[in-house]
Amino acid sequence: MSPFLMFQALAKAKSFEEEYRAKLAKVKQLRKELDENLQICRDGLANVEQLKRELEKAERPEPVETCCESHEESVWSFI
């Protein structure tokens, strides 16, 4: 192989390497952004789940004591 062709081949290989490294850097940046967005979504989902539990708890009726139950507890606490 002539020195000129070897030089061309090496130049082409270097060019491919630079393109590959640039694309790899872009992929890494995109993955970082996706990971950040995924974490934001997970945090938001956790917040929604917490609010849902709080809403369900707030909508649950409180147990109502009857007059007799209240009186009975008072008697037992007196004794």
Secondary structure by P-SEA (a helix, b strand, c coil): ccaaaaaaaaaaaaaaaaaaaaaaaaaaaaaaaaaaaaaaaaaaaaaaaaaaaaaaaaacccccccaaaaaaaaaaaac
